[in-house]
Amino acid sequence: MTDDLRRQSLAAWYKLLATPEIRMDVEEQYDELLKAADEMERAGLISSAEWRKLVREAGVAFSNAVEGVGGGT
């Protein structure tokens, strides 16, 4: 059960990373990704090392999106 929940939670996290919800801006997407990572760690679905990896990935995506907006792409 926990393995299934872990897989589902990570799949949902990566789906949100790749495709934000309609009308969700970059900051909202970033906040939701961080909340989801925090919740997975709190629930014991991921380790602190996995949490750090997800937070880094969310930060990179946020940075790339912000640079894209400001860079005229």
C-alpha positions in Angstrom: 0.0 0.0 0.0 2.7 2.5 0.9 4.7 1.6 -2.2 1.6 2.3 -4.3 0.9 5.6 -2.5 4.6 6.6 -3.0 4.5 5.8 -6.7 1.2 7.7 -7.1 2.5 10.7 -5.2 5.7 10.9 -7.1 3.9 10.5 -10.4 1.5 13.3 -9.5 4.4 15.5 -8.4 6.3 15.0 -11.7 3.1 15.5 -13.7 2.6 18.9 -12.0 6.2 19.7 -12.7 5.8 19.0 -16.4 2.3 20.4 -16.8 1.0 22.9 -14.4 -2.8 23.1 -13.8 -4.8 25.5 -15.9 -4.5 29.1 -14.7 -1.6 28.2 -12.4 1.2 30.7 -12.7 4.9 29.8 -12.1 4.9 30.8 -8.5 1.7 28.8 -7.7 3.2 25.8 -9.4 6.4 26.1 -7.4 4.5 26.5 -4.1 2.4 23.4 -4.9 5.4 21.4 -5.8 7.1 22.3 -2.5 3.9 21.6 -0.5 3.6 18.2 -2.2 7.3 17.4 -1.5 6.9 18.4 2.2 3.7 16.3 2.5 5.4 13.2 1.0 8.4 13.6 3.4 6.1 14.2 6.4 4.1 11.1 5.5 7.3 9.0 5.3 6.9 8.3 1.5 10.2 9.9 0.6 13.5 10.4 2.5 15.1 13.7 3.2 17.5 13.1 0.4 14.7 12.5 -2.0 12.9 15.6 -0.7 16.0 17.7 -1.4 16.1 16.3 -4.9 12.5 17.3 -5.6 13.0 20.8 -4.1 16.0 21.3 -6.4 14.1 20.1 -9.4 11.2 22.5 -8.5 13.7 25.3 -8.1 15.4 24.7 -11.5 12.0 24.6 -13.2 11.0 27.8 -11.4 14.2 29.5 -12.4 14.0 28.4 -16.0 10.4 29.6 -16.3 11.2 33.0 -14.7 14.2 33.4 -17.0 12.1 32.4 -20.0 9.5 35.1 -19.1 12.1 37.8 -18.6 14.2 36.6 -21.5 11.6 37.1 -24.2 11.0 33.4 -25.0 
